[in-house]
Amino acid sequence: MTQHTTSIGGNVAGEVERKIHIEVYGWLTSYLGGNGGGRKHFEVDFSLGETLREAVFGLSQGYPTLHQRLWNPQNGQVGPNIDFLLNDAYLGITRSLDSEVQDGDRLTIQERSS
């Protein structure tokens, strides 16, 4: 298991540190230098008011091939066959990519099974 820590949005001095745990699963790990199996884990710092979309977008910008796979370049929306699970529930049930990140959230990114 690989775990990385990255900061996006930049916390302001004196601001409480907030983290979201992002797990990239399965074939998508090949875009992160993995073998296309298993999982890659990231702890991402975020700022108050930041959305899940902003957190994932910021992380993926550091990995150009993953970024291209996750985001449609024409409209900036999530690319085809990508699923997000937030705290073990698919997005769209209670929260969306445009929901604010909550400290300790766990987001899993995986390719949709055909």
Jmol script that loads the backbone (N, CA, C; Angstrom):
load data "model"
ATOM      1  N   MET A   1       0.857  -1.173   0.000  1.00  0.00           N
ATOM      2  CA  MET A   1       0.000   0.000   0.000  1.00  0.00           C
ATOM      3  C   MET A   1       0.901   1.233   0.000  1.00  0.00           C
ATOM      4  N   THR A   2       0.602   2.160  -0.862  1.00  0.00           N
ATOM      5  CA  THR A   2       1.340   3.411  -0.949  1.00  0.00           C
ATOM      6  C   THR A   2       0.461   4.528  -0.425  1.00  0.00           C
ATOM      7  N   GLN A   3       1.026   5.364   0.417  1.00  0.00           N
ATOM      8  CA  GLN A   3       0.271   6.504   0.934  1.00  0.00           C
ATOM      9  C   GLN A   3       1.074   7.767   0.689  1.00  0.00           C
ATOM     10  N   HIS A   4       0.412   8.776   0.193  1.00  0.00           N
ATOM     11  CA  HIS A   4       1.032  10.061  -0.100  1.00  0.00           C
ATOM     12  C   HIS A   4       0.252  11.138   0.640  1.00  0.00           C
ATOM     13  N   THR A   5       0.939  12.210   0.965  1.00  0.00           N
ATOM     14  CA  THR A   5       0.259  13.377   1.526  1.00  0.00           C
ATOM     15  C   THR A   5       0.493  14.539   0.583  1.00  0.00           C
ATOM     16  N   THR A   6      -0.557  15.236   0.265  1.00  0.00           N
ATOM     17  CA  THR A   6      -0.440  16.397  -0.611  1.00  0.00           C
ATOM     18  C   THR A   6      -1.316  17.502  -0.065  1.00  0.00           C
ATOM     19  N   SER A   7      -1.005  18.701  -0.439  1.00  0.00           N
ATOM     20  CA  SER A   7      -1.783  19.844   0.012  1.00  0.00           C
ATOM     21  C   SER A   7      -2.324  20.583  -1.192  1.00  0.00           C
ATOM     22  N   ILE A   8      -3.617  20.861  -1.173  1.00  0.00           N
ATOM     23  CA  ILE A   8      -4.224  21.678  -2.217  1.00  0.00           C
ATOM     24  C   ILE A   8      -5.010  22.773  -1.528  1.00  0.00           C
ATOM     25  N   GLY A   9      -5.140  23.863  -2.161  1.00  0.00           N
ATOM     26  CA  GLY A   9      -5.890  24.965  -1.575  1.00  0.00           C
ATOM     27  C   GLY A   9      -5.082  25.728  -0.533  1.00  0.00           C
ATOM     28  N   GLY A  10      -4.154  25.049   0.132  1.00  0.00           N
ATOM     29  CA  GLY A  10      -3.285  25.718   1.091  1.00  0.00           C
ATOM     30  C   GLY A  10      -4.027  26.218   2.311  1.00  0.00           C
ATOM     31  N   ASN A  11      -3.750  25.644   3.457  1.00  0.00           N
ATOM     32  CA  ASN A  11      -4.378  26.109   4.686  1.00  0.00           C
ATOM     33  C   ASN A  11      -3.775  27.441   5.106  1.00  0.00           C
ATOM     34  N   VAL A  12      -4.604  28.317   5.605  1.00  0.00           N
ATOM     35  CA  VAL A  12      -4.181  29.626   6.082  1.00  0.00           C
ATOM     36  C   VAL A  12      -3.552  29.450   7.459  1.00  0.00           C
ATOM     37  N   ALA A  13      -2.537  30.248   7.768  1.00  0.00           N
ATOM     38  CA  ALA A  13      -1.878  30.168   9.068  1.00  0.00           C
ATOM     39  C   ALA A  13      -2.914  30.255  10.180  1.00  0.00           C
ATOM     40  N   GLY A  14      -2.804  29.355  11.147  1.00  0.00           N
ATOM     41  CA  GLY A  14      -3.726  29.335  12.265  1.00  0.00           C
ATOM     42  C   GLY A  14      -4.991  28.537  12.004  1.00  0.00           C
ATOM     43  N   GLU A  15      -5.212  28.125  10.765  1.00  0.00           N
ATOM     44  CA  GLU A  15      -6.405  27.352  10.419  1.00  0.00           C
ATOM     45  C   GLU A  15      -6.199  25.894  10.831  1.00  0.00           C
ATOM     46  N   VAL A  16      -7.236  25.250  11.296  1.00  0.00           N
ATOM     47  CA  VAL A  16      -7.173  23.851  11.689  1.00  0.00           C
ATOM     48  C   VAL A  16      -6.909  23.002  10.450  1.00  0.00           C
ATOM     49  N   GLU A  17      -5.989  22.051  10.578  1.00  0.00           N
ATOM     50  CA  GLU A  17      -5.674  21.169   9.458  1.00  0.00           C
ATOM     51  C   GLU A  17      -6.825  20.200   9.221  1.00  0.00           C
ATOM     52  N   ARG A  18      -7.244  20.102   7.968  1.00  0.00           N
ATOM     53  CA  ARG A  18      -8.330  19.199   7.584  1.00  0.00           C
ATOM     54  C   ARG A  18      -7.801  18.254   6.526  1.00  0.00           C
ATOM     55  N   LYS A  19      -8.204  16.980   6.597  1.00  0.00           N
ATOM     56  CA  LYS A  19      -7.726  15.986   5.641  1.00  0.00           C
ATOM     57  C   LYS A  19      -8.881  15.159   5.091  1.00  0.00           C
ATOM     58  N   ILE A  20      -8.745  14.831   3.803  1.00  0.00           N
ATOM     59  CA  ILE A  20      -9.611  13.848   3.177  1.00  0.00           C
ATOM     60  C   ILE A  20      -8.703  12.702   2.744  1.00  0.00           C
ATOM     61  N   HIS A  21      -9.183  11.491   2.903  1.00  0.00           N
ATOM     62  CA  HIS A  21      -8.438  10.303   2.500  1.00  0.00           C
ATOM     63  C   HIS A  21      -8.978   9.878   1.138  1.00  0.00           C
ATOM     64  N   ILE A  22      -8.101   9.843   0.147  1.00  0.00           N
ATOM     65  CA  ILE A  22      -8.506   9.464  -1.202  1.00  0.00           C
ATOM     66  C   ILE A  22      -7.801   8.169  -1.566  1.00  0.00           C
ATOM     67  N   GLU A  23      -8.597   7.198  -2.029  1.00  0.00           N
ATOM     68  CA  GLU A  23      -8.074   5.902  -2.444  1.00  0.00           C
ATOM     69  C   GLU A  23      -8.365   5.725  -3.930  1.00  0.00           C
ATOM     70  N   VAL A  24      -7.331   5.431  -4.694  1.00  0.00           N
ATOM     71  CA  VAL A  24      -7.488   5.129  -6.115  1.00  0.00           C
ATOM     72  C   VAL A  24      -7.349   3.621  -6.234  1.00  0.00           C
ATOM     73  N   TYR A  25      -8.310   3.004  -6.893  1.00  0.00           N
ATOM     74  CA  TYR A  25      -8.468   1.552  -6.848  1.00  0.00           C
ATOM     75  C   TYR A  25      -8.357   0.941  -8.245  1.00  0.00           C
ATOM     76  N   GLY A  26      -7.801  -0.261  -8.300  1.00  0.00           N
ATOM     77  CA  GLY A  26      -7.817  -1.063  -9.526  1.00  0.00           C
ATOM     78  C   GLY A  26      -6.971  -0.485 -10.644  1.00  0.00           C
ATOM     79  N   TRP A  27      -7.494  -0.602 -11.866  1.00  0.00           N
ATOM     80  CA  TRP A  27      -6.757  -0.229 -13.063  1.00  0.00           C
ATOM     81  C   TRP A  27      -6.260   1.214 -13.015  1.00  0.00           C
ATOM     82  N   LEU A  28      -6.980   2.099 -12.344  1.00  0.00           N
ATOM     83  CA  LEU A  28      -6.564   3.504 -12.285  1.00  0.00           C
ATOM     84  C   LEU A  28      -5.196   3.681 -11.628  1.00  0.00           C
ATOM     85  N   THR A  29      -4.750   2.700 -10.824  1.00  0.00           N
ATOM     86  CA  THR A  29      -3.428   2.825 -10.206  1.00  0.00           C
ATOM     87  C   THR A  29      -2.317   2.820 -11.247  1.00  0.00           C
ATOM     88  N   SER A  30      -2.586   2.281 -12.442  1.00  0.00           N
ATOM     89  CA  SER A  30      -1.556   2.286 -13.490  1.00  0.00           C
ATOM     90  C   SER A  30      -1.225   3.711 -13.930  1.00  0.00           C
ATOM     91  N   TYR A  31      -2.137   4.648 -13.711  1.00  0.00           N
ATOM     92  CA  TYR A  31      -1.883   6.051 -14.047  1.00  0.00           C
ATOM     93  C   TYR A  31      -1.103   6.766 -12.945  1.00  0.00           C
ATOM     94  N   LEU A  32      -0.804   6.037 -11.880  1.00  0.00           N
ATOM     95  CA  LEU A  32      -0.057   6.586 -10.745  1.00  0.00           C
ATOM     96  C   LEU A  32       1.266   5.854 -10.549  1.00  0.00           C
ATOM     97  N   GLY A  33       1.687   5.104 -11.574  1.00  0.00           N
ATOM     98  CA  GLY A  33       2.931   4.352 -11.482  1.00  0.00           C
ATOM     99  C   GLY A  33       2.761   2.959 -10.909  1.00  0.00           C
ATOM    100  N   GLY A  34       1.514   2.546 -10.655  1.00  0.00           N
ATOM    101  CA  GLY A  34       1.251   1.208 -10.141  1.00  0.00           C
ATOM    102  C   GLY A  34       1.119   0.196 -11.266  1.00  0.00           C
ATOM    103  N   ASN A  35       0.728  -1.017 -10.890  1.00  0.00           N
ATOM    104  CA  ASN A  35       0.628  -2.097 -11.867  1.00  0.00           C
ATOM    105  C   ASN A  35      -0.797  -2.324 -12.366  1.00  0.00           C
ATOM    106  N   GLY A  36      -1.713  -1.447 -12.046  1.00  0.00           N
ATOM    107  CA  GLY A  36      -3.092  -1.606 -12.500  1.00  0.00           C
ATOM    108  C   GLY A  36      -3.925  -2.481 -11.585  1.00  0.00           C
ATOM    109  N   GLY A  37      -3.420  -2.761 -10.409  1.00  0.00           N
ATOM    110  CA  GLY A  37      -4.160  -3.541  -9.419  1.00  0.00           C
ATOM    111  C   GLY A  37      -3.939  -2.934  -8.044  1.00  0.00           C
ATOM    112  N   GLY A  38      -4.684  -3.398  -7.092  1.00  0.00           N
ATOM    113  CA  GLY A  38      -4.521  -2.905  -5.732  1.00  0.00           C
ATOM    114  C   GLY A  38      -5.057  -1.500  -5.550  1.00  0.00           C
ATOM    115  N   ARG A  39      -4.421  -0.783  -4.612  1.00  0.00           N
ATOM    116  CA  ARG A  39      -4.895   0.546  -4.235  1.00  0.00           C
ATOM    117  C   ARG A  39      -3.707   1.479  -4.008  1.00  0.00           C
ATOM    118  N   LYS A  40      -3.946   2.754  -4.230  1.00  0.00           N
ATOM    119  CA  LYS A  40      -3.000   3.807  -3.858  1.00  0.00           C
ATOM    120  C   LYS A  40      -3.764   4.758  -2.949  1.00  0.00           C
ATOM    121  N   HIS A  41      -3.151   5.112  -1.835  1.00  0.00           N
ATOM    122  CA  HIS A  41      -3.806   5.961  -0.841  1.00  0.00           C
ATOM    123  C   HIS A  41      -3.133   7.328  -0.774  1.00  0.00           C
ATOM    124  N   PHE A  42      -3.957   8.347  -0.601  1.00  0.00           N
ATOM    125  CA  PHE A  42      -3.477   9.718  -0.466  1.00  0.00           C
ATOM    126  C   PHE A  42      -4.204  10.373   0.699  1.00  0.00           C
ATOM    127  N   GLU A  43      -3.499  11.189   1.460  1.00  0.00           N
ATOM    128  CA  GLU A  43      -4.121  12.082   2.430  1.00  0.00           C
ATOM    129  C   GLU A  43      -3.967  13.476   1.855  1.00  0.00           C
ATOM    130  N   VAL A  44      -5.070  14.157   1.654  1.00  0.00           N
ATOM    131  CA  VAL A  44      -5.055  15.462   1.007  1.00  0.00           C
ATOM    132  C   VAL A  44      -5.550  16.511   1.994  1.00  0.00           C
ATOM    133  N   ASP A  45      -4.741  17.537   2.214  1.00  0.00           N
ATOM    134  CA  ASP A  45      -5.161  18.674   3.034  1.00  0.00           C
ATOM    135  C   ASP A  45      -6.123  19.520   2.213  1.00  0.00           C
ATOM    136  N   PHE A  46      -7.115  20.077   2.860  1.00  0.00           N
ATOM    137  CA  PHE A  46      -8.063  20.936   2.152  1.00  0.00           C
ATOM    138  C   PHE A  46      -8.461  22.108   3.029  1.00  0.00           C
ATOM    139  N   SER A  47      -9.006  23.120   2.381  1.00  0.00           N
ATOM    140  CA  SER A  47      -9.442  24.336   3.067  1.00  0.00           C
ATOM    141  C   SER A  47     -10.943  24.297   3.310  1.00  0.00           C
ATOM    142  N   LEU A  48     -11.383  25.007   4.324  1.00  0.00           N
ATOM    143  CA  LEU A  48     -12.802  25.122   4.634  1.00  0.00           C
ATOM    144  C   LEU A  48     -13.555  25.615   3.401  1.00  0.00           C
ATOM    145  N   GLY A  49     -14.645  24.956   3.055  1.00  0.00           N
ATOM    146  CA  GLY A  49     -15.463  25.349   1.911  1.00  0.00           C
ATOM    147  C   GLY A  49     -15.073  24.683   0.609  1.00  0.00           C
ATOM    148  N   GLU A  50     -13.969  23.946   0.596  1.00  0.00           N
ATOM    149  CA  GLU A  50     -13.527  23.272  -0.624  1.00  0.00           C
ATOM    150  C   GLU A  50     -14.457  22.097  -0.935  1.00  0.00           C
ATOM    151  N   THR A  51     -14.701  21.858  -2.214  1.00  0.00           N
ATOM    152  CA  THR A  51     -15.591  20.765  -2.621  1.00  0.00           C
ATOM    153  C   THR A  51     -14.793  19.500  -2.922  1.00  0.00           C
ATOM    154  N   LEU A  52     -15.515  18.385  -2.965  1.00  0.00           N
ATOM    155  CA  LEU A  52     -14.890  17.122  -3.350  1.00  0.00           C
ATOM    156  C   LEU A  52     -14.285  17.233  -4.747  1.00  0.00           C
ATOM    157  N   ARG A  53     -14.993  17.883  -5.660  1.00  0.00           N
ATOM    158  CA  ARG A  53     -14.491  18.073  -7.028  1.00  0.00           C
ATOM    159  C   ARG A  53     -13.132  18.794  -7.001  1.00  0.00           C
ATOM    160  N   GLU A  54     -13.037  19.860  -6.213  1.00  0.00           N
ATOM    161  CA  GLU A  54     -11.787  20.618  -6.131  1.00  0.00           C
ATOM    162  C   GLU A  54     -10.661  19.769  -5.542  1.00  0.00           C
ATOM    163  N   ALA A  55     -10.967  18.961  -4.535  1.00  0.00           N
ATOM    164  CA  ALA A  55      -9.954  18.108  -3.921  1.00  0.00           C
ATOM    165  C   ALA A  55      -9.425  17.080  -4.914  1.00  0.00           C
ATOM    166  N   VAL A  56     -10.329  16.412  -5.632  1.00  0.00           N
ATOM    167  CA  VAL A  56      -9.914  15.397  -6.610  1.00  0.00           C
ATOM    168  C   VAL A  56      -9.193  16.057  -7.785  1.00  0.00           C
ATOM    169  N   PHE A  57      -9.714  17.174  -8.266  1.00  0.00           N
ATOM    170  CA  PHE A  57      -9.103  17.881  -9.391  1.00  0.00           C
ATOM    171  C   PHE A  57      -7.679  18.303  -9.027  1.00  0.00           C
ATOM    172  N   GLY A  58      -7.513  18.858  -7.822  1.00  0.00           N
ATOM    173  CA  GLY A  58      -6.188  19.284  -7.375  1.00  0.00           C
ATOM    174  C   GLY A  58      -5.214  18.128  -7.276  1.00  0.00           C
ATOM    175  N   LEU A  59      -5.655  17.006  -6.709  1.00  0.00           N
ATOM    176  CA  LEU A  59      -4.799  15.825  -6.615  1.00  0.00           C
ATOM    177  C   LEU A  59      -4.423  15.326  -8.002  1.00  0.00           C
ATOM    178  N   SER A  60      -5.401  15.210  -8.889  1.00  0.00           N
ATOM    179  CA  SER A  60      -5.145  14.617 -10.206  1.00  0.00           C
ATOM    180  C   SER A  60      -4.241  15.492 -11.074  1.00  0.00           C
ATOM    181  N   GLN A  61      -4.195  16.789 -10.820  1.00  0.00           N
ATOM    182  CA  GLN A  61      -3.312  17.655 -11.607  1.00  0.00           C
ATOM    183  C   GLN A  61      -1.844  17.270 -11.448  1.00  0.00           C
ATOM    184  N   GLY A  62      -1.500  16.621 -10.355  1.00  0.00           N
ATOM    185  CA  GLY A  62      -0.130  16.153 -10.147  1.00  0.00           C
ATOM    186  C   GLY A  62       0.184  14.869 -10.890  1.00  0.00           C
ATOM    187  N   TYR A  63      -0.820  14.271 -11.523  1.00  0.00           N
ATOM    188  CA  TYR A  63      -0.681  13.010 -12.256  1.00  0.00           C
ATOM    189  C   TYR A  63      -1.392  13.167 -13.597  1.00  0.00           C
ATOM    190  N   PRO A  64      -0.715  13.719 -14.605  1.00  0.00           N
ATOM    191  CA  PRO A  64      -1.383  14.077 -15.864  1.00  0.00           C
ATOM    192  C   PRO A  64      -2.179  12.952 -16.528  1.00  0.00           C
ATOM    193  N   THR A  65      -1.673  11.716 -16.521  1.00  0.00           N
ATOM    194  CA  THR A  65      -2.433  10.645 -17.183  1.00  0.00           C
ATOM    195  C   THR A  65      -3.690  10.295 -16.394  1.00  0.00           C
ATOM    196  N   LEU A  66      -3.620  10.338 -15.069  1.00  0.00           N
ATOM    197  CA  LEU A  66      -4.821  10.123 -14.258  1.00  0.00           C
ATOM    198  C   LEU A  66      -5.799  11.266 -14.492  1.00  0.00           C
ATOM    199  N   HIS A  67      -5.291  12.478 -14.520  1.00  0.00           N
ATOM    200  CA  HIS A  67      -6.136  13.658 -14.741  1.00  0.00           C
ATOM    201  C   HIS A  67      -6.915  13.520 -16.050  1.00  0.00           C
ATOM    202  N   GLN A  68      -6.241  13.103 -17.116  1.00  0.00           N
ATOM    203  CA  GLN A  68      -6.906  12.929 -18.414  1.00  0.00           C
ATOM    204  C   GLN A  68      -7.974  11.848 -18.358  1.00  0.00           C
ATOM    205  N   ARG A  69      -7.741  10.814 -17.564  1.00  0.00           N
ATOM    206  CA  ARG A  69      -8.703   9.707 -17.455  1.00  0.00           C
ATOM    207  C   ARG A  69      -9.932  10.115 -16.644  1.00  0.00           C
ATOM    208  N   LEU A  70      -9.735  10.949 -15.628  1.00  0.00           N
ATOM    209  CA  LEU A  70     -10.838  11.317 -14.734  1.00  0.00           C
ATOM    210  C   LEU A  70     -11.735  12.412 -15.289  1.00  0.00           C
ATOM    211  N   TRP A  71     -11.187  13.348 -16.058  1.00  0.00           N
ATOM    212  CA  TRP A  71     -11.920  14.554 -16.434  1.00  0.00           C
ATOM    213  C   TRP A  71     -12.061  14.684 -17.939  1.00  0.00           C
ATOM    214  N   ASN A  72     -13.259  15.020 -18.393  1.00  0.00           N
ATOM    215  CA  ASN A  72     -13.535  15.272 -19.801  1.00  0.00           C
ATOM    216  C   ASN A  72     -12.968  16.652 -20.148  1.00  0.00           C
ATOM    217  N   PRO A  73     -12.021  16.733 -21.096  1.00  0.00           N
ATOM    218  CA  PRO A  73     -11.396  18.028 -21.394  1.00  0.00           C
ATOM    219  C   PRO A  73     -12.348  19.047 -22.028  1.00  0.00           C
ATOM    220  N   GLN A  74     -13.423  18.592 -22.655  1.00  0.00           N
ATOM    221  CA  GLN A  74     -14.356  19.529 -23.286  1.00  0.00           C
ATOM    222  C   GLN A  74     -15.224  20.271 -22.272  1.00  0.00           C
ATOM    223  N   ASN A  75     -15.636  19.574 -21.203  1.00  0.00           N
ATOM    224  CA  ASN A  75     -16.578  20.218 -20.288  1.00  0.00           C
ATOM    225  C   ASN A  75     -16.160  20.182 -18.816  1.00  0.00           C
ATOM    226  N   GLY A  76     -15.018  19.566 -18.508  1.00  0.00           N
ATOM    227  CA  GLY A  76     -14.539  19.524 -17.131  1.00  0.00           C
ATOM    228  C   GLY A  76     -15.313  18.591 -16.218  1.00  0.00           C
ATOM    229  N   GLN A  77     -16.246  17.825 -16.791  1.00  0.00           N
ATOM    230  CA  GLN A  77     -17.019  16.874 -15.997  1.00  0.00           C
ATOM    231  C   GLN A  77     -16.248  15.559 -15.868  1.00  0.00           C
ATOM    232  N   VAL A  78     -16.723  14.699 -14.988  1.00  0.00           N
ATOM    233  CA  VAL A  78     -16.100  13.396 -14.787  1.00  0.00           C
ATOM    234  C   VAL A  78     -16.178  12.605 -16.088  1.00  0.00           C
ATOM    235  N   GLY A  79     -15.075  11.960 -16.427  1.00  0.00           N
ATOM    236  CA  GLY A  79     -15.011  11.154 -17.639  1.00  0.00           C
ATOM    237  C   GLY A  79     -15.888   9.915 -17.535  1.00  0.00           C
ATOM    238  N   PRO A  80     -16.057   9.220 -18.662  1.00  0.00           N
ATOM    239  CA  PRO A  80     -16.904   8.031 -18.680  1.00  0.00           C
ATOM    240  C   PRO A  80     -16.286   6.897 -17.857  1.00  0.00           C
ATOM    241  N   ASN A  81     -17.139   6.087 -17.294  1.00  0.00           N
ATOM    242  CA  ASN A  81     -16.742   4.871 -16.578  1.00  0.00           C
ATOM    243  C   ASN A  81     -15.932   5.115 -15.312  1.00  0.00           C
ATOM    244  N   ILE A  82     -16.133   6.255 -14.672  1.00  0.00           N
ATOM    245  CA  ILE A  82     -15.460   6.546 -13.405  1.00  0.00           C
ATOM    246  C   ILE A  82     -16.522   6.615 -12.311  1.00  0.00           C
ATOM    247  N   ASP A  83     -16.287   5.907 -11.227  1.00  0.00           N
ATOM    248  CA  ASP A  83     -17.187   5.941 -10.074  1.00  0.00           C
ATOM    249  C   ASP A  83     -16.455   6.513  -8.868  1.00  0.00           C
ATOM    250  N   PHE A  84     -17.198   7.247  -8.056  1.00  0.00           N
ATOM    251  CA  PHE A  84     -16.697   7.790  -6.800  1.00  0.00           C
ATOM    252  C   PHE A  84     -17.572   7.251  -5.678  1.00  0.00           C
ATOM    253  N   LEU A  85     -16.943   6.757  -4.627  1.00  0.00           N
ATOM    254  CA  LEU A  85     -17.653   6.346  -3.426  1.00  0.00           C
ATOM    255  C   LEU A  85     -17.156   7.217  -2.283  1.00  0.00           C
ATOM    256  N   LEU A  86     -18.076   7.836  -1.580  1.00  0.00           N
ATOM    257  CA  LEU A  86     -17.728   8.682  -0.448  1.00  0.00           C
ATOM    258  C   LEU A  86     -18.200   8.000   0.818  1.00  0.00           C
ATOM    259  N   ASN A  87     -17.252   7.688   1.684  1.00  0.00           N
ATOM    260  CA  ASN A  87     -17.571   6.986   2.932  1.00  0.00           C
ATOM    261  C   ASN A  87     -18.403   5.745   2.636  1.00  0.00           C
ATOM    262  N   ASP A  88     -17.988   4.998   1.611  1.00  0.00           N
ATOM    263  CA  ASP A  88     -18.570   3.715   1.191  1.00  0.00           C
ATOM    264  C   ASP A  88     -19.936   3.816   0.525  1.00  0.00           C
ATOM    265  N   ALA A  89     -20.358   4.997   0.119  1.00  0.00           N
ATOM    266  CA  ALA A  89     -21.630   5.162  -0.611  1.00  0.00           C
ATOM    267  C   ALA A  89     -21.344   5.890  -1.922  1.00  0.00           C
ATOM    268  N   TYR A  90     -21.991   5.430  -2.995  1.00  0.00           N
ATOM    269  CA  TYR A  90     -21.806   6.093  -4.285  1.00  0.00           C
ATOM    270  C   TYR A  90     -22.257   7.546  -4.192  1.00  0.00           C
ATOM    271  N   LEU A  91     -21.505   8.434  -4.842  1.00  0.00           N
ATOM    272  CA  LEU A  91     -21.922   9.832  -4.894  1.00  0.00           C
ATOM    273  C   LEU A  91     -23.250   9.929  -5.618  1.00  0.00           C
ATOM    274  N   GLY A  92     -24.037  10.913  -5.228  1.00  0.00           N
ATOM    275  CA  GLY A  92     -25.356  11.093  -5.818  1.00  0.00           C
ATOM    276  C   GLY A  92     -26.455  10.607  -4.897  1.00  0.00           C
ATOM    277  N   ILE A  93     -26.098   9.853  -3.864  1.00  0.00           N
ATOM    278  CA  ILE A  93     -27.109   9.360  -2.921  1.00  0.00           C
ATOM    279  C   ILE A  93     -27.383  10.442  -1.874  1.00  0.00           C
ATOM    280  N   THR A  94     -26.348  10.854  -1.151  1.00  0.00           N
ATOM    281  CA  THR A  94     -26.544  11.924  -0.164  1.00  0.00           C
ATOM    282  C   THR A  94     -25.660  13.130  -0.439  1.00  0.00           C
ATOM    283  N   ARG A  95     -24.566  12.923  -1.163  1.00  0.00           N
ATOM    284  CA  ARG A  95     -23.645  14.019  -1.485  1.00  0.00           C
ATOM    285  C   ARG A  95     -23.164  13.864  -2.919  1.00  0.00           C
ATOM    286  N   SER A  96     -22.635  14.963  -3.462  1.00  0.00           N
ATOM    287  CA  SER A  96     -22.145  14.959  -4.844  1.00  0.00           C
ATOM    288  C   SER A  96     -20.712  15.492  -4.870  1.00  0.00           C
ATOM    289  N   LEU A  97     -20.116  15.516  -6.055  1.00  0.00           N
ATOM    290  CA  LEU A  97     -18.775  16.085  -6.192  1.00  0.00           C
ATOM    291  C   LEU A  97     -18.750  17.564  -5.823  1.00  0.00           C
ATOM    292  N   ASP A  98     -19.895  18.206  -5.852  1.00  0.00           N
ATOM    293  CA  ASP A  98     -19.955  19.627  -5.513  1.00  0.00           C
ATOM    294  C   ASP A  98     -20.274  19.874  -4.037  1.00  0.00           C
ATOM    295  N   SER A  99     -20.334  18.797  -3.244  1.00  0.00           N
ATOM    296  CA  SER A  99     -20.517  18.931  -1.797  1.00  0.00           C
ATOM    297  C   SER A  99     -19.195  19.331  -1.154  1.00  0.00           C
ATOM    298  N   GLU A 100     -19.287  20.050  -0.043  1.00  0.00           N
ATOM    299  CA  GLU A 100     -18.075  20.430   0.676  1.00  0.00           C
ATOM    300  C   GLU A 100     -17.429  19.205   1.304  1.00  0.00           C
ATOM    301  N   VAL A 101     -16.101  19.208   1.283  1.00  0.00           N
ATOM    302  CA  VAL A 101     -15.330  18.154   1.925  1.00  0.00           C
ATOM    303  C   VAL A 101     -15.494  18.289   3.431  1.00  0.00           C
ATOM    304  N   GLN A 102     -15.647  17.162   4.101  1.00  0.00           N
ATOM    305  CA  GLN A 102     -15.713  17.125   5.559  1.00  0.00           C
ATOM    306  C   GLN A 102     -14.440  16.460   6.072  1.00  0.00           C
ATOM    307  N   ASP A 103     -13.905  16.946   7.171  1.00  0.00           N
ATOM    308  CA  ASP A 103     -12.689  16.367   7.733  1.00  0.00           C
ATOM    309  C   ASP A 103     -12.881  14.877   7.961  1.00  0.00           C
ATOM    310  N   GLY A 104     -11.928  14.081   7.480  1.00  0.00           N
ATOM    311  CA  GLY A 104     -11.976  12.638   7.662  1.00  0.00           C
ATOM    312  C   GLY A 104     -12.755  11.890   6.598  1.00  0.00           C
ATOM    313  N   ASP A 105     -13.344  12.590   5.621  1.00  0.00           N
ATOM    314  CA  ASP A 105     -14.035  11.894   4.530  1.00  0.00           C
ATOM    315  C   ASP A 105     -13.087  10.908   3.864  1.00  0.00           C
ATOM    316  N   ARG A 106     -13.649   9.805   3.373  1.00  0.00           N
ATOM    317  CA  ARG A 106     -12.911   8.795   2.621  1.00  0.00           C
ATOM    318  C   ARG A 106     -13.534   8.703   1.234  1.00  0.00           C
ATOM    319  N   LEU A 107     -12.765   9.024   0.222  1.00  0.00           N
ATOM    320  CA  LEU A 107     -13.250   9.000  -1.150  1.00  0.00           C
ATOM    321  C   LEU A 107     -12.493   7.932  -1.920  1.00  0.00           C
ATOM    322  N   THR A 108     -13.235   7.012  -2.527  1.00  0.00           N
ATOM    323  CA  THR A 108     -12.651   5.978  -3.374  1.00  0.00           C
ATOM    324  C   THR A 108     -12.964   6.312  -4.823  1.00  0.00           C
ATOM    325  N   ILE A 109     -11.949   6.213  -5.680  1.00  0.00           N
ATOM    326  CA  ILE A 109     -12.106   6.456  -7.111  1.00  0.00           C
ATOM    327  C   ILE A 109     -11.787   5.148  -7.821  1.00  0.00           C
ATOM    328  N   GLN A 110     -12.724   4.695  -8.653  1.00  0.00           N
ATOM    329  CA  GLN A 110     -12.510   3.430  -9.368  1.00  0.00           C
ATOM    330  C   GLN A 110     -13.157   3.491 -10.738  1.00  0.00           C
ATOM    331  N   GLU A 111     -12.708   2.610 -11.619  1.00  0.00           N
ATOM    332  CA  GLU A 111     -13.360   2.506 -12.920  1.00  0.00           C
ATOM    333  C   GLU A 111     -14.610   1.665 -12.760  1.00  0.00           C
ATOM    334  N   ARG A 112     -15.654   2.059 -13.461  1.00  0.00           N
ATOM    335  CA  ARG A 112     -16.933   1.364 -13.422  1.00  0.00           C
ATOM    336  C   ARG A 112     -16.792   0.005 -14.102  1.00  0.00           C
ATOM    337  N   SER A 113     -17.351  -1.006 -13.488  1.00  0.00           N
ATOM    338  CA  SER A 113     -17.371  -2.343 -14.091  1.00  0.00           C
ATOM    339  C   SER A 113     -18.340  -2.359 -15.250  1.00  0.00           C
ATOM    340  N   SER A 114     -17.976  -3.068 -16.316  1.00  0.00           N
ATOM    341  CA  SER A 114     -18.904  -3.139 -17.454  1.00  0.00           C
ATOM    342  C   SER A 114     -19.885  -4.262 -17.278  1.00  0.00           C
TER     343      SER A 114
END
end "model"
wireframe off; spacefill off
backbone 0.3
color backbone group
